[in-house]
Amino acid sequence: MMGLLSTLVRFRVAVILGLTLVLASLLVPGFLGATTLSLGLDRGATVGLIAIGMTVLLIARQIDLSVGSTFALAGIVAVMLQPSLGIWPAAVAGLIAGAAAGAVNGVLVVAFRVNPLVATLATMLIFRSAAHWLTDSQPVPGTDIMLSVSLSKIYLGVFTLRSALFIGAVLLLHVWLTRTVAGRNLFAVGSNAEAAEASGISPGRTVFLGFVFAGLFAGLAGVLQSLTTNTGSPVFGSELLVAVIAAVVVGGTRIEGGRGSALGTLGGVLTIASLTTAMEFQSVPAYVQQVVAGCILILLVVLDRTMRPAHRSHAATGSAH
């Protein structure tokens, strides 16, 4: 029985995603059709792009609670600067704003040694307040509504530009984590920062760049959201954090650091996106969706902690033999 449970936990991404798709297809007629899949994938890509950055941070034993605020702030910058810079230069400015927000978090955590939970909780409030101040708490319209239409165009029957970028970025992250020295260094820092430093790796530099990376991808998601809706809003992204962390943890990335997978995050994002799309088709309120995501997160963390002593016990037995 314990062996079966261990196997289910090990392959939990595939199991949970499979169960979610089966349940959703039973509850929502036509759920597996191309139209519904493209809608769910496009919606999930917003969570997914932020989850890419969060995966890197969690592997390094860090976390960023400010990604939702960075998402909103970057989108506002990308829209507000359109009249003076043009659409694409303004979009680049939005990306720079996201990376800068990540750099602020990195400096607080690395240079000033502030606990990442405390640092990013503070910057979450600061960035969100800055978004409200810049917009006077009102949505800001963009300059080209037709761009929104073109960005929402579906290719190959399933992909939008946003979902294609997400899939491509996940695959690149997978290659980086599994095939490069820098990727292996990230796991080393997350597993044991002191040992990593003793072997010549710079934990501070790795963590700082991780925060910049997370800010950049939160900014990218925010810029794409604002361009797609032709609107920048200070309330964008206010409910994304739980879904992002849940997606990454569903994918097998450990909150305690040292373990994670880009492909696992892809599976986690698809799971959360499928679940959210199915609940929306069933008119489930947004706050109930948040409760479901939170329960999934708690369940997976408890399962991980429960199974870990068994893994250690098996490892010890194996080494004794």
N, C-alpha and C positions, 0 to 999 in steps of 0.2 A: 504493500500500500504506500509506504513511504517512497519507494522507488518510482511509482507511478506519479505521485504528487511532485516529486523532484523533477521528473521529465516534463510535466505540465508547466511547472514554473520556468524551466529552462526554455521551453518553446512557447512561452505565454503570449508573445506577440502574435504568432500565427494562430494560436488557439482563440485568443480574444477577438482578433480581427475576423476569423472565420465564423465564430458564434454571432458576432455583431452583424455581419453581412446576411447570415441566415435569418436571424430575428428580424432585421430591417426589411428583408425581401418578403417575409410573411406578413408584416404589419403594413407595409407601404406598397400598394400595387405599382408595378413598373419601376421599383427602386433600382433594379440592375440595368435599366435602360440607359442609353447613351446620354440623354438629356439630363436625367437626375444625377448620373455619375459625374458629368462635366460640372454641374452646379456644385455638387458636394466637394469635388476635387479643387475647384476654384476657391470655394470658401475655406477649405482646409489649408490651402496654400498660404493664406495669411498667417494662420497659426504655425504652419510648417516652417516658414522663413524665419520666424522668431525662434522656433524650437531648434533650428540649426545652431544658432548662437548659444542657446541655453544648454544644448548638448555639450558643447566645448567647455562651457563654464562648469557644469556639474561634474564632468570628468576631472577637471582640475580642482574639485572640491570647493567650488565657489557657486554663487547664485546671484542673480540680478532681478530684484523685484521692480525695477523701474522700467522694464521693457515696454509696458503698456503706455507709460507716459512719454517715453522716447518715440514710440510709434506715432502718437498724436502730434508731438512737437515737430518731428521731421516732416510729417505730412503738411502741417501748417506752413512751415518754412517753404516747402516746395510749391505751395499754392500762392502764398502772399507775395513771393518774389517774381511770379510770372509776368505781371505787367512791366516790370523794370528790366528783367533779365531775359525773358522768354521762357518757354515751357521747359526745355531740356536743361539749360543752365540752372534754372531754379530747382529742377529735380536733383541735379548734382549737389546743389547747396543743401538740399534736404538730406542727402546721404552723408554729407560732411557733418551736418548737425547731429545725425545719429551717431556717427563715429566719435564726435566730440563729446557727446553725452557719455558714451562708453569710456572714453579717456578720463573724464572726471571721476567716474566710478573707480577706474583702475588706479588713479592717483590716490584716492581716499583709502583704498584697501591696501595698496602696496607701499606707498610712500608714508602715509600717516597711520598705517596699521589699524584702520577702523574695521570692525567686524563687517563682513559683506552684507549680512542681513540688516544691520543698523545703517550702514552707508547707503545702500540702495533703497532702503525704506525712506530715508531722508531725501535722496535725490528723486525718488518717485513723486514725493509731494512737491518738491521744488520745480521739477520739469512740468508737472501738471499745472501748477500755478502759473508758470511762465506761459504755457499754452493759453490759459484763460486770459492772462494779461495782454498777450499779443492780439488776441481776437476780441477782447471785451466780452468774452464768454458767448460769442455768437459764431455760427458757421461762416466760413469764408469761401465764396464761390471762385472757381477757376475761370480761365479765359477761353477755353475751347471745349465745348460739350461734345464735339464730334470725336475728340481724342478718347473720351470715355467709351464711346461706341466701338471704336477700333480696338481698344484694349480688351474689351469684353468679347471680341470675336472668337469663335470656337474653331480650332484646327484639328484635323483628323478625327472629327466627331466627338472628341473628349477634352482636348487641352485648350486652355486659354494661355496667354502670354505669362500670366502670373503662375499658373500651375506648372507650366513647362520650365520656368525659371527655378521653381522649387525642386522639381524632380532632378534637374541638372545639377543644382547646388548640393543636393543630398548625395548624389553619386560622386561628385568631386570631393566632398567631405569624407566619404567612405575611403576613397583612394588615399587622401591625405592622412587619415588616421591609421590606415593599415599598411601603407607603403612608404612612408617617409620617416626620417629621423625625428623631425619636429613633432609628428603625430605620436610617436613612441615616447618622446620626452613629455608630452602632455599627460599621458597615462602615468608616467613615473612621478611627476609632480603631484598628481592627484592621489596616488597610492602612498607616497611617503616623500614629502617635500625635503626633509632633512637629508635623506639618503640620496635623493636626486641632486641636491646641491653638492653633496660630497663627491658625486661622480662627475661634476663639471657642468651640470645643467643649472640655469638661472631660473629659480621658481618665480622671482619677482617679475622678470621680463615675460615669462610665459603667462602668468596671471594677468598682467597689464594688457598684453596683446589679446588675451581671451576676452577681456571686458570690451576692448575696442571692437573686436570681431562681433560680439553680441550686440553692441550698440549699432554697428553698421547694418546688421541684418534686421534689427528692429526698425531702423530708419528706412531700409529698403522696403520692408513690408508696409510701413506707413506712407511712404511716397507712392507706392503702387496703389494703395487704397484710396488716397486722395486724388490721384490721376484718374482712377477708374470711376470714382463717384463725382469727380469734378468739384470736390469740396474738401476743405480742411476744417476739422472740428476739434475743439478741446476735449470733447467727451469720447472721441475715438479711442478704442483700445482699453477702455476702463474695465472690461470683463475678460480680457485675454489671458491674464497671468495664470489663472487656475488651469485653463485648457492647455496652455503651453507646457506647464510643468507636468500635468497629467499625461500628455502625449509623450514627453521625453521619458518619464518613468515607466509608462506602459511599454515603451520600446526597450526597456532593460537597463537604462542608464541609472546608476546608483547615486542617490543624493549624497552619500558619504564620500563620493569621488573614487577615481581609479578604475572605473569600469563604465563602458558605454559603447554605443554602436550607432553609426549614421543610418544604416539600413533598419535597425531597430526603431529609431526615431521615425523613419518613413512609415513603418508599420503602425506605430503609435499614433501618428498624425492621421493616417487613413482610418484608424479605429475611431478616434474622437470625431473626425469629420463625418463618418458614416452614422455614428450614434447621434450626433447633433442634427444632421439632415433628417434622419428618421423621426426624431422627436419634433422637429419643426413641421414636418408633414402631418404629424399627429396633433399639431397645435399645443404642444407642451410648452408652458411658460418658460421664459429664459432663466428665471431664478431656479426652477426645478432642474433645468439642464446643468446649472452650476452645482447643484446638490449632487447630481449623478456623477459629474466629473470629480467632485471632491471625494465621494465615497469610493470611486474606483482608485483614486490616488492613495487613500488610506489603506484600502484592501491590499494593494500591491506592495506597499511599504511593509505592512504587517507580514505578508507572505514571504517577502525577501528576508526579513529579520528572523522569521520562524525557520526557514530552510537553511540559513547560513550555518548554524551550529551543526546541522546534519552534514553539510558539505565539508566542514572542517573535520568532523568525526571520520567521514569516509576517507579524507585525505590522510589523516593520521594513521588509520588502519592500513591504507595502502603503503605508506612509507615504512610502517613497522614490518610489513612483509617484504 
